[in-house]
Amino acid sequence: MGVWLVVLLLLSIVFIVYSTVRWKLHPFLALIFAAFLYGLLSKMRLADVVKSITDGFGGTVSSIGIVIVAGTIIGVFLEKSGGAFTMAESVLRVTGKKNVPLAMSIIGYIVSIPVFCDSGFVIISPLNKALTKRANLSLAATAIALSLGLYATHTMVPPTPGPVAAAGALGADLGLTILMGLIVSIPAIIVGWLFAVKFAARVHIDPEPELTEEEIEQKMKEAPSSSKAFLPIVVPIVLILLKSVSDFPTKPFGEGALKEFIGFIGHPVTALIIGVLIALSLPKKLVKDMLSMSGWVGQAVTQSGVIILITAAGGAFGKVLQNSGIANVIGQSLAAANLGMWLPFIIAAAIKTAQGSSTVAIITTSSLLAPLMDSLGFVSPLAKALTVVAIGAGSMVVSHANDSYFWVVTQFSKMDVKTGYKLQTLGTLLEGFTAAVTVWVISLFVI
């Protein structure tokens, strides 16, 4: 029976990958079908199969549903208000007008914390082209710098949905996950930037900007100030980190009313709702249509709904795996292999490369690992947070033709497929591997 459970697990992964890639089946259905098939073929009691799926689905939604919606609303308001543009301009003032690739790396790194990397690239692309033309640079360098900057936080730093879902599935502290994600993503983004300026810059692509300098200036007049634009991202992260500090065994804020208050405002749901309230102040004039079903909020809710359903389906699949007893079967052998933090990276990288979606790779990998965490020795809060980041690192490897982000980057940057593989695919490989090495080095000292 033990061998059969392992075979079923492998077949489930193959089914998820094949059905989403070849049959174009929606990941939600692929994960739900996999959960039912695994439960039935593993000879779980019929009632237990249904209970595992509903418990896993409901538990996942209750833990991360509001966080994902709130994060998406913040992202849409940054996009629609022009806040992302003013953030980019403020970074340029620091890096210098000629250092456009560095500025794009940094702004991508920041913007992709609440905004999906696909959307972030589309939002910043017109500004990037105009700045690249002004600096007389190749669009290849600045576009890849922006792409890899966006990718670093998209895959490793909550409240991006993938890392949030993984943290929920593995029981990782969100504040600690944010902290580890920010630390690990710094070497990754540095390697991405160096790759852009040393390698991608050799490929000449004329920017041919869509927006003139005058049009950008007009957009800036309507946009909020850069300091105001940063607030909806920075404030929730600070509050969540503050709660993590208050939960330390040393009890730095005591055990009274102050700790309770910090615990309340630093809870991810409360922190992100506070971020949403701040985001409402970004438009020059907030009108009620923006808050309607068809307005900015409605668009954000629609976007986030798809992600929540896929994430919850991953939670259902994970719960079936957990209740099947597979952890007892393969946990010891995986622990004996002594792969450490390389295990979550390798699994996520394999799934990402095969089916294309980083979010699906993160959710599927965290679902597979959830029942194995104890037997692998990933039991401390820091180990759980690092596991989430290691999964995120794997979900970067690699972006190629089966990844929608690959086509967003190449089409908006006028790259042919060959150039896309040479720059985007190789860049994501280097960035993801750098993040994995960083996680491994940290794990040697803290786990």
Buried (B, 14 or more C-beta within 10 A) or exposed (E): EEEEBEEBBEBBBEBBBBBBBEEEBBBBBBBBBBBBBBBEBBEBEEEBBBBBBEBBBBBBBEBBBBBBBBBBBBBBBBBBBBBBBBBBBBBBEEBEEBBBBBBBBBBBBBBBBBBBBBBBBBBBBBBBBBBBBBBEBBBBBBBBBBBBBBBBBBBBBBBBBBBBBBBBBBEBBBBBBBBBBBBBBBBBBBBBBBBBBEBBBEBEBEBEBEBEEEEBEEBBEEBBEBEBBBBBBBBBBBBBBBBBBBBEEEEEBEEEEEBEEBBEBBBBBBBBBBBBEBBBEBBEEBEEEBEEEEBBBBBBBEBBBBBBBBBBBBBBBBBBBBBBBBBEBBBEEBBEEEBBBBBBBBBBBBBBBBBBBBBBBBBBBBBBBBBBBEBBEBEEBBBBBBBBBBBBBBBBBBBBEBBEBBBBBBEBBBBEEEBBBBBBBBBBBBBBBBBBBBBBEBBEEEB
